[in-house]
Amino acid sequence: MNVFVTGGTGLIGSAVVTELLSHGHTVLALARSDTSAQAISAVGSEPLRGSLADLDVLRAGASRADGVIHLAFANDFSSADALAHAVAEESAALASLGDELVGSDRPFVAVAGTPPIPGRISTESDPLSTVGPVGGRGRSVMGVLALASHRVRSTVVRLPRTVHNRGHGGFAGMLTRIARRSRVSGYPGDGSQRWPAVHALDAAILFRLALEQASAGTSWHAVADEGDAVRDIATVIGRRLGVPIAAVPQETFGPLGAVFAIDQPSSSTHTRQALGWQPTKPSLLDDLENIQP
Ligand SMILES: NC(=O)c1ccc[n+]([C@@H]2O[C@H](COP(=O)([O-])OP(=O)(O)OC[C@H]3O[C@@H](n4cnc5c(N)ncnc54)[C@H](OP(=O)(O)O)[C@@H]3O)[C@@H](O)[C@H]2O)c1
């Protein structure tokens, strides 16, 4: 397939592009800067210049492709306003990509997060979260899934709180950045809340499998580790950085503080059985040993 990818230079997207190219696909990738265009060309894919706000460019990319994988997101958690802007930008982008694919039966793979379900491990059949600071992302993705009834093979890969590679990425990556700055490896609450995780190279395989195999309207979990206690994550980070480990106020983590405080383990049993996905890369706690002081 010729696959149009957004976010193809990111931590996850770059792994997805490599995974696609190594399995016989070609890639057309959105690039919003010269640096990103060069990175895309360097791995053997074709850059398409534009940003998520350029809806005509997104439509043009989708029109040239046999399938679309959407991963771009501003990831600006600096304030509630910045986050709301990023969510709105992505929502408009998803709607434009979807419009272009209607009636084509082509695959459209979007990204979401595994849902937190109070008191138990979440599964692929649980509904997406549509409340809270990133609830708008859930609503956008439900719009993508609804395209299944308009002849789009839409599917969603739901990612755990930390998608990591070489010690970087996701919520654990945010804890590390805050610990470097504040010289304390902090966690909210008592730290017993659990976050699921996956290595980016394993997640990339699932994006390819979903593109190639998933039925319209389906959701998948890219979960390798069902849930590490946040205190255990902070402990590795603190040891690697040589800083103390301590409970800190939820506000330390900005608009995501409330999400950081929730116990949210998740499973991928159905995904593994149905798509034959088997993660093999290092766990989060092992990968965090790559953090350099
Ligand atoms: N990493 C995780 O743990 C995790 C967990 C759950 C969900 N997710 C989601 O997975 C997706 C990918 O995450 P990631 O960790 O790979 O993110 P990342 O490393 O921050 O990469 C973001 C990608 O999006 C692109 N991008 C951002 N804003 C854009 C815009 N306005 N126009 C065009 N491109 C734009 C970036 O392009 P440039 O290279 O040009 O900046 C980059 O390719 C995101 O939707 C993220 O929310 C990630």
The ligand as an SDF file (V2000), in Angstrom:
LIG
                    3D

 48 52  0  0  0  0  0  0  0  0999 V2000
    4.3430    8.6510   23.4610 N   0  0  0  0  0  0  0  0  0  0  0  0
    3.3090    8.2380   24.2040 C   0  0  0  0  0  0  0  0  0  0  0  0
    3.5320    7.6970   25.2740 O   0  0  0  0  0  0  0  0  0  0  0  0
    1.8710    8.3430   23.7740 C   0  0  0  0  0  0  0  0  0  0  0  0
    0.9100    7.7810   24.5990 C   0  0  0  0  0  0  0  0  0  0  0  0
   -0.4330    7.8650   24.2170 C   0  0  0  0  0  0  0  0  0  0  0  0
   -0.7620    8.5080   23.0320 C   0  0  0  0  0  0  0  0  0  0  0  0
    0.2220    9.0570   22.2500 N   0  0  0  0  0  0  0  0  0  0  0  0
   -0.1670    9.7150   21.0130 C   0  0  0  0  0  0  0  0  0  0  0  0
    0.5120    9.1210   19.9090 O   0  0  0  0  0  0  0  0  0  0  0  0
    0.7350   10.1100   18.9060 C   0  0  0  0  0  0  0  0  0  0  0  0
    2.2070   10.1940   18.5720 C   0  0  0  0  0  0  0  0  0  0  0  0
    2.9190   10.4400   19.7790 O   0  0  0  0  0  0  0  0  0  0  0  0
    4.4950   10.6360   19.8210 P   0  0  0  0  0  0  0  0  0  0  0  0
    4.9200   10.3090   21.2010 O   0  0  0  0  0  0  0  0  0  0  0  0
    5.1480    9.9200   18.6760 O   0  0  0  0  0  0  0  0  0  0  0  0
    4.6010   12.2050   19.6210 O   0  0  0  0  0  0  0  0  0  0  0  0
    5.8710   13.1200   19.2450 P   0  0  0  0  0  0  0  0  0  0  0  0
    7.1340   12.3560   19.3740 O   0  0  0  0  0  0  0  0  0  0  0  0
    5.7100   14.3880   20.0280 O   0  0  0  0  0  0  0  0  0  0  0  0
    5.6330   13.4460   17.6990 O   0  0  0  0  0  0  0  0  0  0  0  0
    4.6010   14.2690   17.2850 C   0  0  0  0  0  0  0  0  0  0  0  0
    4.5240   14.2060   15.7790 C   0  0  0  0  0  0  0  0  0  0  0  0
    3.4390   15.0260   15.3530 O   0  0  0  0  0  0  0  0  0  0  0  0
    3.9460   16.0150   14.4600 C   0  0  0  0  0  0  0  0  0  0  0  0
    3.1610   17.2310   14.6510 N   0  0  0  0  0  0  0  0  0  0  0  0
    2.8720   17.8380   15.8250 C   0  0  0  0  0  0  0  0  0  0  0  0
    2.1070   18.9100   15.6030 N   0  0  0  0  0  0  0  0  0  0  0  0
    1.9370   18.9910   14.2670 C   0  0  0  0  0  0  0  0  0  0  0  0
    1.2580   19.8870   13.4170 C   0  0  0  0  0  0  0  0  0  0  0  0
    0.6040   20.9500   13.9220 N   0  0  0  0  0  0  0  0  0  0  0  0
    1.2900   19.6560   12.1010 N   0  0  0  0  0  0  0  0  0  0  0  0
    1.9560   18.5940   11.5880 C   0  0  0  0  0  0  0  0  0  0  0  0
    2.6250   17.7080   12.3300 N   0  0  0  0  0  0  0  0  0  0  0  0
    2.6130   17.9100   13.6620 C   0  0  0  0  0  0  0  0  0  0  0  0
    5.4000   16.1780   14.8160 C   0  0  0  0  0  0  0  0  0  0  0  0
    6.0820   16.7590   13.7210 O   0  0  0  0  0  0  0  0  0  0  0  0
    7.5540   17.4730   13.8700 P   0  0  0  0  0  0  0  0  0  0  0  0
    8.5620   16.3650   13.8910 O   0  0  0  0  0  0  0  0  0  0  0  0
    7.6530   18.3180   12.6770 O   0  0  0  0  0  0  0  0  0  0  0  0
    7.5340   18.2340   15.1720 O   0  0  0  0  0  0  0  0  0  0  0  0
    5.7850   14.7230   15.0820 C   0  0  0  0  0  0  0  0  0  0  0  0
    5.9360   14.0310   13.8590 O   0  0  0  0  0  0  0  0  0  0  0  0
    0.1670   11.4060   19.4760 C   0  0  0  0  0  0  0  0  0  0  0  0
   -1.1690   11.5240   19.0470 O   0  0  0  0  0  0  0  0  0  0  0  0
    0.2080   11.1710   20.9640 C   0  0  0  0  0  0  0  0  0  0  0  0
   -0.7030   11.9860   21.6700 O   0  0  0  0  0  0  0  0  0  0  0  0
    1.5230    8.9870   22.5980 C   0  0  0  0  0  0  0  0  0  0  0  0
  1  2  1  0
  2  3  2  0
  2  4  1  0
  4  5  1  0
  4 48  2  0
  5  6  2  0
  6  7  1  0
  7  8  2  0
  8  9  1  0
  8 48  1  0
  9 10  1  0
  9 46  1  0
 10 11  1  0
 11 12  1  0
 11 44  1  0
 12 13  1  0
 13 14  1  0
 14 15  2  0
 14 16  1  0
 14 17  1  0
 17 18  1  0
 18 19  2  0
 18 20  1  0
 18 21  1  0
 21 22  1  0
 22 23  1  0
 23 24  1  0
 23 42  1  0
 24 25  1  0
 25 26  1  0
 25 36  1  0
 26 27  1  0
 26 35  1  0
 27 28  2  0
 28 29  1  0
 29 30  1  0
 29 35  2  0
 30 31  1  0
 30 32  2  0
 32 33  1  0
 33 34  2  0
 34 35  1  0
 36 37  1  0
 36 42  1  0
 37 38  1  0
 38 39  2  0
 38 40  1  0
 38 41  1  0
 42 43  1  0
 44 45  1  0
 44 46  1  0
 46 47  1  0
M  CHG  2   8   1  16  -1
M  END
$$$$
